[in-house]
Amino acid sequence: MLAVPAAVVTFSDLLGIDHRTPFVQSIAFRPQLAAGLVALAVLAALAGGRALRPAAVALGLVGALGLAMVLPRAVGSSETGATGGPELTVFTASAYLSRADPEALAEIVLSRTPDVVVLPEARGTLRDRLQQALVDESGGEGGTSGYRVYAADARSDDSPMTVFVRRELGRPTVTPDRETEFPSLVVDLRDVDGRDVRVVATHPQSPKPGDTNAWARDIAALARWCTGDRPTVVAGDLNATLDHAEFRTATAGCTDAAEDVGEGLTGTWPAAVPRLLGVQIDHVLTSGGPRAREVEVVDVEGSDHRGVLARVGLG
């Protein structure tokens, strides 16, 4: 009786119900659910005596199977990008309705110098202050240092997209994409150490309780960036984890950078809780040849998300 509902919640994606409320929310916490079930099973076995041992065994089995599914994300792959050769560094961080601290964000960018900065929900004063720090004070329009800024504002809400691109990469072709509810920016970089690379800055909707259809459509739309041989990096607040079946299906042609290097269990949201208690909904994905070399999850002052900084080998 205890193990059946525990299994339904822990493996709702395998049952095909994780796109529905409340499972679409709960499945994101499968690592924590599985660990909690194992801990509960141990306590029941130690304190409950013989009467609770069958329940302890059942709960422990469910928890152990759940952990077996998620723990490989903390190990990483042996097929990550080689240490030498050309690379692209991408940083993505949700600006939390433009409430992120502009000085702190600018400091992160200036100290780590990513090639492309993807900032969902960044607009208005925040965008202006970042532009002053990263564009005007770092080379100006005529220089080769600093960044260029590109933006796509949403039609009816506060979920825009802002992207900064290092001037050393030249002037990219930047195309707004409005196939999903929130705007995306498609950044085509030419001749990054002899390679053309596409960076897609995107932000699917979150799964709203009782209405997950828009979320499912936006997640399914990720598939178009994860197919083909064109070197592509997809970055942003994707509002899904690797435990969501819809996300895994849509991104089957992509590799998750954090999972690739053993950082796949580091929570990026909510930033107010320890990393092991949060969920990883901010991602950098690669397809068409690029592979992650290093991933760092970065605290961002003023945001409810942590950022993801990924060094990506271009092959």
C-alpha positions as CSV (number, residue, x, y, z in Angstrom):
1,M,0.0,0.0,0.0
2,L,2.9,2.4,0.7
3,A,5.1,1.3,-2.2
4,V,2.5,1.6,-4.9
5,P,1.8,5.4,-4.6
6,A,5.6,5.9,-3.9
7,A,6.3,4.1,-7.2
8,V,3.7,6.1,-9.1
9,V,5.2,9.4,-8.0
10,T,8.8,8.4,-8.5
11,F,8.3,6.8,-11.9
12,S,5.4,8.8,-13.3
13,D,7.4,9.5,-16.5
14,L,7.6,5.7,-17.2
15,L,3.8,5.5,-16.7
16,G,3.2,8.3,-19.2
17,I,1.5,10.6,-16.7
18,D,4.3,13.0,-15.9
19,H,2.9,15.7,-18.2
20,R,-0.1,16.1,-15.9
21,T,-0.5,18.0,-12.6
22,P,0.9,17.2,-10.0
23,F,3.3,14.7,-11.5
24,V,4.9,17.2,-13.9
25,Q,6.0,19.1,-10.9
26,S,6.9,16.2,-8.6
27,I,8.9,14.2,-11.1
28,A,11.4,17.1,-11.3
29,F,12.4,16.1,-7.7
30,R,13.0,12.4,-8.4
31,P,16.5,12.5,-7.0
32,Q,15.3,13.9,-3.7
33,L,12.2,11.7,-3.7
34,A,14.3,8.6,-4.2
35,A,16.9,9.5,-1.6
36,G,14.0,10.3,0.9
37,L,12.4,6.9,0.3
38,V,15.7,5.1,1.0
39,A,16.2,7.1,4.2
40,L,12.6,6.4,5.2
41,A,13.1,2.7,4.5
42,V,16.2,2.6,6.7
43,L,14.4,4.4,9.6
44,A,11.4,2.0,9.3
45,A,13.6,-1.0,9.3
46,L,15.6,0.2,12.4
47,A,12.7,1.6,14.4
48,G,9.6,-0.3,13.3
49,G,10.6,-3.8,14.1
50,R,9.5,-6.9,12.2
51,A,6.0,-5.5,11.5
52,L,7.4,-2.7,9.3
53,R,10.2,-4.7,7.5
54,P,8.1,-5.6,4.4
55,A,7.1,-1.9,4.0
56,A,10.8,-0.9,4.5
57,V,11.9,-3.3,1.9
58,A,9.3,-2.1,-0.6
59,L,10.0,1.5,-0.1
60,G,13.7,0.9,-0.1
61,L,13.4,-0.9,-3.4
62,V,11.5,2.0,-5.0
63,G,14.0,4.5,-3.7
64,A,17.0,2.4,-4.8
65,L,15.6,2.0,-8.4
66,G,15.0,5.8,-8.5
67,L,18.6,6.5,-7.4
68,A,19.9,4.1,-10.0
69,M,18.2,6.2,-12.6
70,V,19.6,9.5,-11.6
71,L,23.1,8.8,-10.1
72,P,24.8,8.4,-13.5
73,R,24.3,12.1,-13.9
74,A,26.8,12.7,-11.2
75,V,29.4,10.5,-12.9
76,G,29.6,12.0,-16.3
77,S,30.6,10.6,-19.7
78,S,33.9,9.4,-20.9
79,E,33.1,11.0,-24.3
80,T,33.4,14.6,-23.3
81,G,35.1,17.1,-25.6
82,A,38.9,16.9,-25.9
83,T,40.9,19.3,-23.8
84,G,42.6,20.9,-26.8
85,G,41.2,22.6,-29.9
86,P,38.6,25.3,-30.4
87,E,35.9,25.9,-27.8
88,L,32.9,28.1,-27.1
89,T,32.0,29.2,-23.6
90,V,28.3,29.8,-22.9
91,F,26.8,31.3,-19.8
92,T,23.0,31.2,-19.1
93,A,21.2,32.7,-16.2
94,S,17.5,33.6,-15.6
95,A,17.2,37.2,-14.7
96,Y,14.1,36.6,-12.6
97,L,11.8,39.2,-14.1
98,S,14.8,41.5,-14.4
99,R,15.3,41.5,-10.7
100,A,18.8,40.0,-10.9
101,D,21.5,42.3,-9.6
102,P,23.1,44.0,-12.6
103,E,26.5,44.6,-10.9
104,A,26.8,41.0,-9.8
105,L,25.8,39.7,-13.3
106,A,28.3,42.0,-15.0
107,E,31.0,40.9,-12.6
108,I,30.3,37.2,-13.4
109,V,30.6,38.0,-17.1
110,L,33.6,40.2,-16.9
111,S,35.5,37.7,-14.6
112,R,34.7,34.6,-16.7
113,T,34.5,36.2,-20.2
114,P,32.0,33.8,-21.8
115,D,31.7,34.0,-25.5
116,V,27.8,34.1,-25.4
117,V,25.6,35.2,-22.5
118,V,22.0,34.0,-22.5
119,L,19.7,35.9,-20.1
120,P,16.0,34.9,-20.1
121,E,13.7,37.5,-18.5
122,A,16.2,40.3,-18.8
123,R,14.8,43.6,-20.0
124,G,14.4,47.3,-19.2
125,T,16.8,48.8,-16.6
126,L,18.6,45.6,-16.1
127,R,19.4,45.3,-19.8
128,D,20.5,48.9,-20.0
129,R,22.8,48.6,-17.0
130,L,24.4,45.4,-18.4
131,Q,24.8,47.1,-21.7
132,Q,26.6,50.0,-20.1
133,A,29.0,47.6,-18.2
134,L,29.6,45.1,-21.0
135,V,29.3,47.1,-24.2
136,D,30.0,50.8,-23.6
137,E,32.8,50.4,-21.1
138,S,34.4,47.5,-22.9
139,G,35.5,48.8,-26.3
140,G,32.6,50.7,-27.7
141,E,31.1,50.2,-31.1
142,G,34.4,50.6,-32.9
143,G,36.4,48.2,-30.8
144,T,37.0,44.4,-30.8
145,S,36.7,43.8,-27.1
146,G,33.6,43.7,-25.0
147,Y,30.2,42.5,-26.2
148,R,27.4,43.2,-28.6
149,V,23.8,43.0,-27.2
150,Y,20.7,41.5,-28.9
151,A,17.2,41.3,-27.5
152,A,13.7,40.1,-28.2
153,D,10.9,41.4,-26.0
154,A,7.8,39.3,-25.3
155,R,4.5,40.5,-26.6
156,S,2.4,40.5,-23.4
157,D,4.5,39.5,-20.5
158,D,7.9,40.0,-18.7
159,S,9.7,37.1,-20.3
160,P,12.0,38.6,-22.9
161,M,15.4,37.3,-24.1
162,T,18.7,39.2,-24.0
163,V,21.9,37.8,-25.4
164,F,25.4,39.3,-25.3
165,V,28.1,38.1,-27.8
166,R,31.8,38.8,-27.6
167,R,33.0,41.2,-30.3
168,E,36.0,39.0,-31.0
169,L,33.6,36.5,-32.6
170,G,32.6,39.1,-35.2
171,R,29.0,40.2,-36.0
172,P,26.7,37.2,-35.9
173,T,23.4,36.8,-37.7
174,V,20.7,37.0,-35.0
175,T,17.2,36.0,-35.7
176,P,14.2,36.2,-33.3
177,D,12.1,33.1,-33.1
178,R,8.5,33.4,-31.9
179,E,7.3,29.9,-32.5
180,T,6.9,29.4,-28.7
181,E,5.1,31.6,-26.2
182,F,8.3,33.4,-25.1
183,P,10.7,34.7,-27.7
184,S,14.0,33.0,-28.5
185,L,17.1,34.3,-30.3
186,V,19.0,32.2,-32.8
187,V,22.6,33.4,-33.0
188,D,24.6,32.1,-36.0
189,L,28.3,32.6,-35.4
190,R,30.7,32.5,-38.3
191,D,34.2,31.3,-38.2
192,V,34.7,30.4,-34.5
193,D,38.2,29.2,-34.9
194,G,37.2,28.0,-38.4
195,R,33.8,26.6,-37.4
196,D,30.3,27.9,-37.8
197,V,28.2,27.4,-34.7
198,R,24.6,28.1,-33.9
199,V,23.6,29.2,-30.4
200,V,19.8,29.1,-29.6
201,A,18.8,31.2,-26.6
202,T,15.4,29.9,-25.5
203,H,12.9,29.8,-22.6
204,P,9.9,27.4,-22.7
205,Q,7.0,28.1,-20.5
206,S,6.8,26.6,-17.0
207,P,4.3,23.8,-16.3
208,K,1.4,25.6,-14.7
209,P,-0.7,23.6,-12.3
210,G,-3.8,22.3,-14.1
211,D,-2.6,23.6,-17.5
212,T,0.5,22.0,-18.9
213,N,-0.4,22.0,-22.6
214,A,1.6,25.2,-23.4
215,W,4.6,23.8,-21.5
216,A,4.4,20.5,-23.4
217,R,4.2,22.4,-26.8
218,D,7.2,24.5,-25.9
219,I,9.2,21.6,-24.7
220,A,8.4,19.6,-27.9
221,A,9.6,22.6,-30.0
222,L,13.2,22.0,-28.6
223,A,13.4,19.0,-31.0
224,R,14.1,21.2,-34.0
225,W,17.3,22.4,-32.5
226,C,18.5,18.9,-31.6
227,T,18.4,17.4,-35.1
228,G,20.8,17.5,-37.9
229,D,24.5,17.8,-38.2
230,R,24.9,21.6,-37.8
231,P,27.0,22.4,-34.7
232,T,24.5,23.8,-32.2
233,V,24.3,24.9,-28.6
234,V,20.9,25.4,-26.9
235,A,20.9,27.4,-23.7
236,G,18.4,28.9,-21.3
237,D,15.9,28.3,-18.6
238,L,14.2,25.2,-20.1
239,N,11.8,24.7,-17.3
240,A,12.3,20.9,-17.4
241,T,14.6,18.3,-16.0
242,L,16.1,15.1,-17.4
243,D,13.4,13.3,-15.5
244,H,10.6,14.7,-17.7
245,A,9.8,12.2,-20.5
246,E,8.7,15.0,-22.8
247,F,12.1,16.8,-22.3
248,R,14.1,13.6,-22.9
249,T,12.1,12.9,-26.1
250,A,12.4,16.4,-27.5
251,T,16.2,16.6,-26.8
252,A,17.1,13.1,-27.8
253,G,19.5,14.5,-30.4
254,C,21.2,16.7,-27.9
255,T,23.6,16.1,-25.1
256,D,23.1,17.8,-21.8
257,A,26.4,19.5,-20.9
258,A,26.0,19.2,-17.1
259,E,25.1,15.5,-17.2
260,D,28.0,15.0,-19.7
261,V,30.6,16.2,-17.1
262,G,29.0,14.8,-13.9
263,E,27.1,17.9,-12.8
264,G,23.7,16.7,-13.7
265,L,22.3,16.6,-10.1
266,T,23.3,20.2,-9.2
267,G,20.2,22.2,-8.7
268,T,19.7,25.5,-10.4
269,W,16.3,26.3,-9.0
270,P,15.2,27.5,-6.5
271,A,18.4,29.3,-5.6
272,A,17.2,29.8,-2.0
273,V,17.7,26.1,-1.2
274,P,21.0,24.1,-1.2
275,R,22.1,22.8,-4.5
276,L,21.4,19.2,-3.7
277,L,17.8,20.0,-2.8
278,G,17.0,22.0,-6.0
279,V,16.2,20.8,-9.5
280,Q,18.2,21.4,-12.6
281,I,16.0,23.3,-15.1
282,D,18.6,25.6,-16.6
283,H,20.5,23.8,-19.3
284,V,23.2,24.0,-21.9
285,L,22.6,21.4,-24.6
286,T,24.9,20.5,-27.5
287,S,24.3,18.7,-30.8
288,G,25.9,18.3,-34.2
289,G,29.5,17.7,-32.9
290,P,30.2,20.0,-29.9
291,R,30.6,18.4,-26.5
292,A,31.0,19.8,-23.0
293,R,34.4,20.1,-21.4
294,E,33.6,21.8,-18.2
295,V,30.4,23.0,-16.4
296,E,30.1,25.4,-13.5
297,V,26.8,26.2,-11.7
298,V,27.1,29.8,-10.6
299,D,25.2,31.7,-7.9
300,V,23.5,34.9,-9.3
301,E,22.6,37.5,-6.8
302,G,19.0,38.7,-7.0
303,S,17.8,35.8,-9.1
304,D,15.8,32.8,-8.1
305,H,17.9,30.7,-10.4
306,R,21.6,29.7,-10.5
307,G,23.4,30.2,-13.7
308,V,25.2,27.5,-15.9
309,L,28.6,28.3,-17.4
310,A,29.7,25.7,-19.9
311,R,32.9,25.3,-21.8
312,V,32.1,23.5,-25.0
313,G,34.6,21.8,-27.3
314,L,33.7,22.3,-31.0
315,G,35.4,19.2,-32.2
